[in-house]
Structures are given as C-alpha cells and as structure tokens.
C-alpha cells in the first residue's frame, strides 16, 4: 500500500492520494503528515529515505515544495523510490522543468490525474513518467506527441479556455 504526498509549506496545496484504510482517523493522518514534514524540513534536492512511525518514507525537495511517497516499513524501499521518481519525473514533465508551487497550482487537475495514473488504492500502476504523462494528456504513445491533434484533448482545452474567460 503506497501513498504519495506533495507539501507546499502552506495550506493552499496539500495533495494526498492514499487508500482509506492506511490511517484510521483524519487527525492521526494529519499528525503523521506533519511529523513527516517536520522530520524532512532540512532535506536536500536528492532523494532520501527515512522510517517514521512504522512507515517507510521516501522524499525529495523541489524549489518550494516536497514530494513524498509513503508505505508500510516492510515494503521494498527501491520500489518506493521508483514510485517517487516516477511522480517527480511526471511532475517535472508536466511543469516543463519549472518545479514551483504556483506552476503546480495552475496544473492542479493534471497533478491529480498523475496521482491517479501512478497509484490506485495503494497499488502501484505505472512507474514510467513518460507513460504516465501520455495517459494524462490522453495520448497513446511517445510518437503521438508531435503532430496529431486529438479531438478530445482539443475539446478539453477549448472548455478550459471558455471557463477561464467566463470567470473573469
């Protein structure tokens, strides 16, 4: 059972994707996440691993947020590290290499889809960031990135533009 967490050092964006049975209560889950954040405040931009409260935590810092993958401590840390690398790689691709909080907020819907393509109910679905990004953008393969315009992708882009125009 794997969980992923993005912490942006503010209550504006704290995206958690996990199974319901991982933490028994909301208060315990918040306390656990706060303990992780407090323990990893001085982290570097390199991937690192800690064990905290019977959980294995793999984490990595970006410019102004952290990305975490959490699993029970009996899970394989190499597999958990590959989950984190896939999440970080997909987010890097999504943000065109600009890993900053405001960019993630602009692409929040795609962030949720990345979580959904990576982990489902605590089970790892995919660890290749390129495949995850292709699924999020609704493209079949890497070769489709260039010249083919997908009608559904275009319709979603048009709907997003219209909704932005109406909200102004």
C-alpha positions in Angstrom: 0.0 0.0 0.0 1.7 3.2 -1.2 0.7 6.8 -0.6 2.0 9.9 -2.2 2.0 13.4 -0.7 3.0 16.9 -2.0 3.6 19.5 0.6 4.0 23.2 -0.4 4.7 24.6 3.1 1.2 26.2 3.1 -2.4 25.0 3.4 -3.1 26.1 -0.2 -1.9 22.8 -1.7 -1.5 19.6 0.1 -2.3 16.8 -2.3 -2.6 13.4 -0.7 -3.5 10.3 -2.6 -3.9 7.1 -0.5 -6.2 4.3 0.4 -8.8 4.9 3.1 -7.5 2.1 5.4 -4.0 3.4 5.6 -4.7 5.8 8.5 -7.6 5.2 10.9 -8.6 8.8 11.6 -8.2 12.1 9.9 -6.5 13.6 13.0 -3.9 10.8 13.1 -3.3 11.2 9.3 -2.7 15.0 9.7 -0.4 14.4 12.7 1.6 11.8 10.8 1.9 14.0 7.7 3.1 16.9 10.0 5.6 14.6 11.6 7.0 13.7 8.2 7.2 17.4 7.2 8.9 18.3 10.4 11.4 15.5 10.1 12.3 16.3 6.5 12.5 20.2 6.7 16.3 20.3 6.1 16.2 17.9 3.2 18.3 18.3 0.1 17.1 18.1 -3.5 18.4 14.5 -3.6 16.1 11.5 -2.9 16.3 10.3 0.7 14.7 7.6 2.8 13.5 7.6 6.5 11.5 5.3 8.7 8.9 7.1 10.8 6.1 5.5 12.9 6.3 2.1 11.2 6.3 3.7 7.8 8.9 4.0 5.1 9.1 7.5 3.7 11.0 8.4 0.5 11.1 12.1 -0.2 12.6 14.7 -2.5 12.6 18.5 -2.4 11.7 20.8 -5.3 12.1 24.6 -5.3 9.3 25.4 -2.8 7.6 22.1 -2.1 8.4 18.5 -1.2 7.3 15.3 -2.8 6.8 12.2 -0.6 6.0 8.5 -1.1 4.9 6.6 2.0 4.4 2.9 2.5 4.5 0.4 5.4 8.1 -0.2 6.6 8.1 -3.8 5.3 7.8 -2.6 1.7 10.8 -2.5 -0.6 12.5 0.9 -0.5 13.8 0.6 -4.0 10.3 0.1 -5.4 9.1 3.0 -3.3 11.9 5.1 -4.6 10.9 4.3 -8.2 7.4 5.4 -7.4 8.7 8.7 -6.1 11.0 9.1 -9.2 8.0 8.4 -11.5 5.9 11.0 -9.6 8.7 13.6 -9.6 9.5 12.9 -13.3 5.9 13.2 -14.4 5.5 16.4 -12.4 8.7 17.8 -14.0 7.4 16.9 -17.5 4.0 18.5 -16.6 5.6 21.7 -15.5 8.2 21.8 -18.3 11.0 21.6 -15.7 9.8 24.5 -13.6 9.0 22.7 -10.3 7.4 25.6 -8.4 4.3 25.7 -6.3 2.4 28.2 -8.4 3.0 26.1 -11.6 1.6 23.1 -9.8 -1.4 25.1 -8.7 -2.0 26.1 -12.3 -1.9 22.4 -13.3 -3.7 21.0 -10.3 -6.1 18.9 -12.4 -3.2 17.2 -14.2 -1.4 16.7 -10.8 -4.5 14.7 -9.6 -4.5 12.7 -12.8 -0.8 11.9 -12.4 -1.5 10.6 -8.9 -4.4 8.6 -10.3 -2.3 7.0 -13.1 0.6 6.2 -10.7 -1.2 4.8 -7.7 -4.7 3.3 -7.3 -6.0 2.3 -3.8 -2.4 1.9 -2.6 -1.3 -0.3 -5.5 1.4 0.9 -8.0 0.0 1.0 -11.5 2.9 2.6 -13.5 6.4 3.8 -12.8 7.4 5.2 -16.1 6.9 9.0 -16.0 6.7 9.2 -19.8 3.8 6.7 -20.0 2.0 8.5 -17.1 2.3 11.9 -18.9 1.0 10.3 -22.1 -2.0 8.9 -20.3 -2.7 12.2 -18.5 -2.6 14.0 -21.9 -4.6 11.2 -23.4 -2.0 10.2 -26.0 -1.3 6.7 -27.0 2.4 6.7 -27.3 5.5 8.8 -27.4 5.3 9.1 -31.2 1.9 10.8 -30.8 3.4 13.8 -29.1 4.2 15.7 -32.3 1.7 16.4 -35.0 -1.6 14.6 -34.3 -4.3 16.7 -32.7 -6.7 14.6 -30.6 -10.3 15.9 -30.7 -11.0 15.2 -27.0 -7.8 17.0 -26.0 -8.7 19.9 -28.1 -12.3 19.9 -26.7 -10.9 20.0 -23.2 -8.5 22.8 -24.0 -11.4 24.8 -25.5 -13.6 24.2 -22.5 -10.8 25.3 -20.1 -10.3 28.5 -22.1 -14.0 29.2 -22.2 -14.3 28.7 -18.4 -11.4 31.0 -17.8 -13.0 33.6 -20.0 -16.3 33.3 -18.2 -14.7 33.5 -14.7 -13.1 36.9 -15.5 
